[in-house]
Amino acid sequence: MSTPTVPVINSPATLFAEIPATLGFYPESSVILLCLSENENGRYTLGPVIRADITDAEALCGAPIGADIILALIVSDEEDDDYAVDDAVTVLLENEALPIEAIWHVPVLWQGEPVTLLWGADTVPAEWMTGSTIPAIFSSITMRDSLNKGALLSENREHALGHFDRVQLPDSRRAAIEADIDSRTSAMVKAEDQGVGAGAVQSLVADLRETLANGDNDDHALALLLFMLGGASALRDLALGEVIEASDTGATLALAAARYALTDRQRSNALCAFSLAQHDAQGALALTVAAGEAPNHSLTTLLRRMNAEQGLEAALPAVMRGVGMTRATYGIS
């Protein structure tokens, strides 16, 4: 799921052109929910966009969704079973918790493809009932924003998720990073035994802050972030704050930490850190990977819920308030 920044909606086809850049890939054999919120002028703007495989439409029924109305798009070509489309429509309409306004179908989500209305509520505008085609996707608002940020779209979901694949470090590098982390662990235990744990934490944060400010991405930087992300919740939260505030350099180091993580806890927290630093389609994909690998990871669950309800960018202030409380505990400004 992801949340784009787009203007007020003019037509369904124009809206559907925003989907690829919003998700970070071109969806195939998919059911997509576009959540709309009504503004003070009585018009609707696009909020979270949530996707499931066409054969798993029921997965959408339990998703935490904050929306006034929902427009659904089924992407399905001739290779899909016709019954899969019918079943998806049935699942969506039978779930009363989803405020479905209309359901459309498109064979492939690409410019010029015909959009067909499969079902519409009585309140659907008359101009939405007629046939239309997908406009130029590369001219969509979200696509232009993505290209301006240097983000490239993946050809499909599998390729997009592969961006976060775990990478096995060579034995020598892994041993060096493990030794670095073990040394930091011993130093932290010693500092706590001597009653100067807060000072040790302050030094860690200062080191990470300088590392990110310099754009360092070497094994020293990687070990430092992995140590904090794999440590107690307070260390993790402090690391999250630094990564978020460092923005691009934070996202780069967090992605490296996710790929080269030595433990599952480090990886889950690194994916969450990346999602918050990136807070776009790539960030939402990172959370998808994290949830698939560790469905009971509490931070992932929280961030996915926040993303579905308001989007990752809108969730940042709440996350940083929590970070601020932890910083205050350790006397960190």
ABEGO torsion letter per residue (X at the ends): XBBBBBBBBABAAAAAAAAAAAAGBBBBGBBBBBBBBBBAAGBBBBBBBBBBBAAAAAAAAABBBBBABBBBBBBBBAABBAAAAAAAAAAAAABAABBBABBBBBABBBBGBBBBBABBBAABBAAAABBBBBBBAAABAAAAAAAAAGBBBBABAAAAAAAABBBBBBAAAAAAAAAAAAAAAAAAAAAAAAGAAAAAAAAAAAAAAAAAAAGBABAAAAAAAAAAAABBAAAAAAAAAAAAAAEAAAAAAAAAAAAABABAAAAAAAAAAAAAAAGBAAAAAAAAAAAAABAABAAAAAAAAAAAAAEAAAAAAAAAAAAAAAAAAAGBX
